[in-house]
């Protein structure tokens, strides 16, 4: 069942183009050092476009809009944080790291402390963060293919995983500056042009935001038929007239004062249904025109249910529906649902802003700058380019709240960017715009996914196999190991990706950032600016920070499925917030461990003076000596 | 930096002054390279200036972002004010923050290059 021919064409076009350029470019980019030497002459502006092309992931292209549609204002922190991350990268590490010549964090870890063992720890963290960051890309891939071609989510994930892994294993898309710069252009075009058409059609942003905030519950703009399947859950804020085709059974779960427990804390994870406060369940048989009372409805069999135009939309999950004012104003359900909106908001901002530099695929391209001056300018251009992009995605979320409310019921708010253009008339215009946004979405998840798979393949193939398991392996064997590594990482990412269908893309991304911010950010900043940092302090701090953040996030994910844990977190809501958004605690913790242990330890690495000289001596003195042999 | 042949061909007096300057600078550069006490002091002064700049820029943007969640408390009608048809919080966070970041970044690049250039001039 093809849902949108335009979207399918857009996806196929982008996939073919990417694969073709990948195969063609293979001739130029055979080995890592070829790629670096060839790219040395890249001017900052082009380089910045390429970096932005790799950075703007599915979270930016799809996730932000989907989350704005659900939660409104509070979500604007995400794109601001993604952009501000480049300012932090610019002011603390862009210049020195380029002079040092380290082009991955493991390179820096090893070179700064003369320690191959520390390199292994850093590689482990790269794999952890990389895998976390592939999850949202996989989810985006799944829903993009699913909404375009009408396939199940799982087949979307598998198809995209196969396509992207094949391209990476065939040697494509690695360091091809022009391809990545082109992908930035595709994404910027695909996010901004359709939004202008949508605004012409639907009204000015001010009016739309006002209208969206003015409605207590989003309403369907047209009569809509939903296909429900067994186990689907609807939350209704008021009673609702429906038309059921044939006969079906459902269970009414009215809001109750007794029975069950109250789950009040919401921290960005779908609430576990078992812990909701509900009254006694009441099974009903529905046929033809029926009225569903306010509360929850669990569908027990598959059915086709039609709702009239103007009906208040049922929410498909237990995520607290954000009502008018709460959606429009700061501290709505996203931050406010936790009961500690300030704590939640600050921790979210800190995690995203300081996490950018710790993502495994980000620093690599800075190495393609000829010197530190170019690296700084590149980082600044990236900041400007991504800022230009991030103004647009929230508008899709605003328009979606008014004109694509059915997505609340089907839990597909993450697809709002893909769906809105398709609904425009005339049909030819809708299909063309659908092709444009589908191509942009493909560029978004494919570029980030391939960047991550290259990093993960490198970590598994070059580091774990080439340096650790078989130090004597030939170049050919290492190159094969890189491919096997990328394949393995792709398979694991796809397998994990199948399990995150119910998590919001941007929430998943926030977690990857929080882990990076708690481990690599302190390592890079202190490693570059504090000569007295010792190996012991740095390693212990990065490990403690990274593992503490991971533990918090894993506990939050487990609480989704485990009722006793969910109850425990409810009674300790500040703890729940800190576990779900750990950066505010784990970043200071990592810094503290690094500083205290370094001072106690006192074994400053030999030659730290020349390391500092290399990191900070201005380019024109000509002291640079690249750490990575060319 | 190797002297260019054009400089060599200028008048003798200017060459002499130039050579003397270069000698001083050369000694400082050697200090730096050999990490003598003087060289270490030079380098840490440079690092301190750069780090102070980085921290100032970071502080500026953290205050700019961090004050926004507090605004509704300080100014209760912040959420209900609209400018250019947009609710003020949306305009400030969703649009105006970006040019703010870009300007701070530009300030940083200018100042950081200036500090590096001052240091280089001292040594050459």
HADDOCK unambig.tbl for C-alpha pairs under 7 A between the chains (distance, minus, plus):
assign (segid A and resid 73 and name CA) (segid B and resid 90 and name CA) 6.78 0.50 0.50
assign (segid A and resid 76 and name CA) (segid B and resid 93 and name CA) 6.73 0.50 0.50
assign (segid A and resid 76 and name CA) (segid B and resid 94 and name CA) 5.98 0.50 0.50
assign (segid A and resid 84 and name CA) (segid B and resid 101 and name CA) 6.66 0.50 0.50
assign (segid A and resid 87 and name CA) (segid B and resid 105 and name CA) 6.08 0.50 0.50
assign (segid A and resid 88 and name CA) (segid B and resid 58 and name CA) 6.92 0.50 0.50
assign (segid A and resid 91 and name CA) (segid B and resid 54 and name CA) 5.10 0.50 0.50
assign (segid A and resid 91 and name CA) (segid B and resid 108 and name CA) 6.98 0.50 0.50
assign (segid A and resid 92 and name CA) (segid B and resid 54 and name CA) 6.34 0.50 0.50
assign (segid A and resid 206 and name CA) (segid B and resid 85 and name CA) 4.65 0.50 0.50
assign (segid A and resid 206 and name CA) (segid B and resid 86 and name CA) 4.43 0.50 0.50
assign (segid A and resid 329 and name CA) (segid B and resid 79 and name CA) 6.05 0.50 0.50
assign (segid A and resid 342 and name CA) (segid B and resid 69 and name CA) 6.92 0.50 0.50
assign (segid A and resid 376 and name CA) (segid B and resid 109 and name CA) 6.56 0.50 0.50
assign (segid A and resid 377 and name CA) (segid B and resid 109 and name CA) 6.92 0.50 0.50
assign (segid A and resid 380 and name CA) (segid B and resid 105 and name CA) 5.93 0.50 0.50
assign (segid A and resid 380 and name CA) (segid B and resid 106 and name CA) 6.85 0.50 0.50
assign (segid A and resid 383 and name CA) (segid B and resid 102 and name CA) 6.40 0.50 0.50
assign (segid A and resid 384 and name CA) (segid B and resid 102 and name CA) 5.71 0.50 0.50
assign (segid A and resid 387 and name CA) (segid B and resid 98 and name CA) 5.55 0.50 0.50
assign (segid A and resid 391 and name CA) (segid B and resid 94 and name CA) 6.43 0.50 0.50
assign (segid A and resid 391 and name CA) (segid B and resid 95 and name CA) 6.13 0.50 0.50
assign (segid A and resid 609 and name CA) (segid B and resid 35 and name CA) 6.94 0.50 0.50
assign (segid A and resid 613 and name CA) (segid B and resid 43 and name CA) 6.99 0.50 0.50
assign (segid A and resid 616 and name CA) (segid B and resid 47 and name CA) 6.77 0.50 0.50
assign (segid A and resid 618 and name CA) (segid B and resid 116 and name CA) 5.38 0.50 0.50
assign (segid A and resid 618 and name CA) (segid B and resid 120 and name CA) 6.66 0.50 0.50
assign (segid A and resid 620 and name CA) (segid B and resid 120 and name CA) 6.76 0.50 0.50
assign (segid A and resid 621 and name CA) (segid B and resid 120 and name CA) 6.53 0.50 0.50
